[in-house]
Structure formats: C-alpha cells, structure tokens
Amino acid sequence: MAVPLRALLCPTQAPAHLLLRAPARLCLAGTQFQYLVVEKKGEKQNVGVIQLNHPKALNALCDGLMNEMNQALNDFEDDPHIGAIVITGSEKAFAAGADIKGDADQNFPGMLRGQFPCTLEQSLSGQEASHSSCEWIFSGQWL
Ligand SMILES: C[C@@H](CO)C(=O)SCCNC(=O)CCNC(=O)[C@H](O)C(C)(C)COP(=O)(O)OP(=O)(O)OC[C@H]1O[C@@H](n2cnc3c(N)ncnc32)[C@H](O)[C@@H]1OP(=O)(O)O
C-alpha cells in the first residue's frame, strides 16, 4: 500500500497504523541519535524499531528529528537483515506534528501549504516505485 508521507504528517488524515514499503539496503551500526531511540528487535533481530524521543515537545517533528529519522530509515533500509521497520512514539504522544516552536524558517501557513521540511518524504517518494522487501509500520496515535 503506497501512502503519501504528507498524509502521515497530517493529524487530520493519518490513521493510527499505516504500512509503507521500501527496498532493503545495508545498515550502519553505532549511530547516536538525539531525537530517536533506534534498536533492532525480535528473535532474529530483523525488526528495526525507531522510537521518537523528543519528549519536551511531545515528539514534535523538528528539523533535527526529521534528519535523524531519514538517516535511521536509510540505515535500516540498507540492512539486508531488516525485514520490517516500526516507527513509534512515546506513552503520551506519537507526535504533536510539525515543530511550531523550533523551526525558525517555517511558519504554520507554510507548513499547511506543503512546505514542511521533509527529507523523509523525498526519501520515500523515490522508493514507492521500487521493488520492496521491507515493511514500514507506523505505530501510534496523533494528537
Ligand atoms: C505540518 C502540518 C501537517 O498538517 C502539522 O503538523 S500541523 C500540527 C502542528 N502541531 C500542533 O499544532 C500541535 C500543537 N500542540 C498542541 O496543541 C498541544 O501541545 C497538544 C498536542 C494538544 C497537547 O497538549 P498538552 O496540554 O497535553 O501538552 P502541552 O501543550 O503542555 O505541550 C507540552 C510541551 O510540548 C510543546 N509542544 C507541543 N506541541 C508542540 C509542537 N507541535 N511543536 C513544538 N512544541 C510543541 C509545548 O509547547 C509544551 O512545551 P513547554 O511549553 O512545556 O515548554
């Protein structure tokens, strides 16, 4: 099922659980993230779990988080052992949407017009037509 990422980023359109497909590549180990907790889980360590970790702002999608998300997704996609990627939030929130405090070069109307800073979207858009071997699972609830 191909779902535009913009739909995932819009609280009014995004369902709680969505699947996207992406091709597999190689995983870089030992990356430290400020806004994410990234782990491999499962009996076969073949599930990549990305937990949003920006608690002070209810996991708002600031530039730093989005850049790290892009990196983590690319790392998992590059890992031939990863068969699924789960993106999840925290107990209180999946994400409070765009960072309306932190993104100095963004404003709310601009975001709504589709200018959301999204390297992740660029990453996904080139992959929708690719052969897929990896499931993307978004888990959580928008506020
Ligand atoms: C790109 C487009 C797609 O369509 C968008 O994403 S638009 C959506 C943008 N998001 C929002 O407008 C949500 C704004 N946040 C809220 O309305 C509320 O915070 C809430 C989600 C309803 C939760 O309310 P609650 O009372 O439970 O929590 P607080 O309001 O006290 O928030 C705690 C803490 O987080 C900061 N924060 C919340 N949301 C954001 C955000 N989107 N960006 C940056 N920071 C956010 C909030 O300011 C508080 O921080 P503090 O003042 O304590 O330093």
PDBQT file of the ligand as one rigid body, heavy atoms in Angstrom, charges set to zero:
ROOT
HETATM    1  C1  LIG A 201       2.837  20.040   9.046  1.00  0.00    +0.000 C 
HETATM    2  C2  LIG A 201       1.411  20.035   9.497  1.00  0.00    +0.000 C 
HETATM    3  C3  LIG A 201       0.736  18.872   8.860  1.00  0.00    +0.000 C 
HETATM    4  O1  LIG A 201      -0.559  19.139   8.611  1.00  0.00    +0.000 OA
HETATM    5  C4  LIG A 201       1.335  19.911  11.010  1.00  0.00    +0.000 C 
HETATM    6  O2  LIG A 201       1.941  19.098  11.601  1.00  0.00    +0.000 OA
HETATM    7  S1  LIG A 201       0.290  20.956  11.769  1.00  0.00    +0.000 SA
HETATM    8  C5  LIG A 201       0.271  20.416  13.515  1.00  0.00    +0.000 C 
HETATM    9  C6  LIG A 201       1.247  21.157  14.334  1.00  0.00    +0.000 C 
HETATM   10  N1  LIG A 201       1.018  20.754  15.680  1.00  0.00    +0.000 N 
HETATM   11  C7  LIG A 201       0.233  21.444  16.506  1.00  0.00    +0.000 C 
HETATM   12  O3  LIG A 201      -0.285  22.488  16.204  1.00  0.00    +0.000 OA
HETATM   13  C8  LIG A 201       0.050  20.873  17.914  1.00  0.00    +0.000 C 
HETATM   14  C9  LIG A 201       0.368  21.934  18.952  1.00  0.00    +0.000 C 
HETATM   15  N2  LIG A 201       0.254  21.330  20.268  1.00  0.00    +0.000 N 
HETATM   16  C10 LIG A 201      -0.901  21.267  20.956  1.00  0.00    +0.000 C 
HETATM   17  O4  LIG A 201      -1.962  21.666  20.504  1.00  0.00    +0.000 OA
HETATM   18  C11 LIG A 201      -0.834  20.669  22.327  1.00  0.00    +0.000 C 
HETATM   19  O5  LIG A 201       0.500  20.691  22.775  1.00  0.00    +0.000 OA
HETATM   20  C12 LIG A 201      -1.371  19.210  22.373  1.00  0.00    +0.000 C 
HETATM   21  C13 LIG A 201      -0.744  18.335  21.291  1.00  0.00    +0.000 C 
HETATM   22  C14 LIG A 201      -2.911  19.218  22.200  1.00  0.00    +0.000 C 
HETATM   23  C15 LIG A 201      -1.050  18.573  23.758  1.00  0.00    +0.000 C 
HETATM   24  O6  LIG A 201      -1.463  19.444  24.795  1.00  0.00    +0.000 OA
HETATM   25  P1  LIG A 201      -0.960  19.158  26.267  1.00  0.00    +0.000 P 
HETATM   26  O7  LIG A 201      -1.673  20.123  27.165  1.00  0.00    +0.000 OA
HETATM   27  O8  LIG A 201      -1.089  17.716  26.592  1.00  0.00    +0.000 OA
HETATM   28  O9  LIG A 201       0.604  19.477  26.262  1.00  0.00    +0.000 OA
HETATM   29  P2  LIG A 201       1.288  20.929  26.161  1.00  0.00    +0.000 P 
HETATM   30  O10 LIG A 201       0.528  21.815  25.252  1.00  0.00    +0.000 OA
HETATM   31  O11 LIG A 201       1.529  21.430  27.553  1.00  0.00    +0.000 OA
HETATM   32  O12 LIG A 201       2.677  20.586  25.445  1.00  0.00    +0.000 OA
HETATM   33  C16 LIG A 201       3.781  20.049  26.183  1.00  0.00    +0.000 C 
HETATM   34  C17 LIG A 201       5.029  20.686  25.644  1.00  0.00    +0.000 C 
HETATM   35  O13 LIG A 201       5.178  20.324  24.279  1.00  0.00    +0.000 OA
HETATM   36  C18 LIG A 201       5.291  21.504  23.471  1.00  0.00    +0.000 C 
HETATM   37  N3  LIG A 201       4.689  21.233  22.149  1.00  0.00    +0.000 N 
HETATM   38  C19 LIG A 201       3.514  20.643  21.911  1.00  0.00    +0.000 A 
HETATM   39  N4  LIG A 201       3.294  20.536  20.607  1.00  0.00    +0.000 NA
HETATM   40  C20 LIG A 201       4.359  21.103  20.017  1.00  0.00    +0.000 A 
HETATM   41  C21 LIG A 201       4.716  21.295  18.649  1.00  0.00    +0.000 A 
HETATM   42  N5  LIG A 201       3.931  20.897  17.638  1.00  0.00    +0.000 N 
HETATM   43  N6  LIG A 201       5.885  21.900  18.380  1.00  0.00    +0.000 NA
HETATM   44  C22 LIG A 201       6.712  22.300  19.369  1.00  0.00    +0.000 A 
HETATM   45  N7  LIG A 201       6.430  22.138  20.693  1.00  0.00    +0.000 NA
HETATM   46  C23 LIG A 201       5.271  21.551  20.993  1.00  0.00    +0.000 A 
HETATM   47  C24 LIG A 201       4.515  22.535  24.248  1.00  0.00    +0.000 C 
HETATM   48  O14 LIG A 201       4.904  23.834  23.849  1.00  0.00    +0.000 OA
HETATM   49  C25 LIG A 201       4.936  22.211  25.668  1.00  0.00    +0.000 C 
HETATM   50  O15 LIG A 201       6.233  22.693  25.891  1.00  0.00    +0.000 OA
HETATM   51  P3  LIG A 201       6.512  23.712  27.117  1.00  0.00    +0.000 P 
HETATM   52  O16 LIG A 201       5.682  24.917  26.871  1.00  0.00    +0.000 OA
HETATM   53  O17 LIG A 201       6.124  22.981  28.361  1.00  0.00    +0.000 OA
HETATM   54  O18 LIG A 201       7.991  24.003  27.026  1.00  0.00    +0.000 OA
ENDROOT
TORSDOF 0
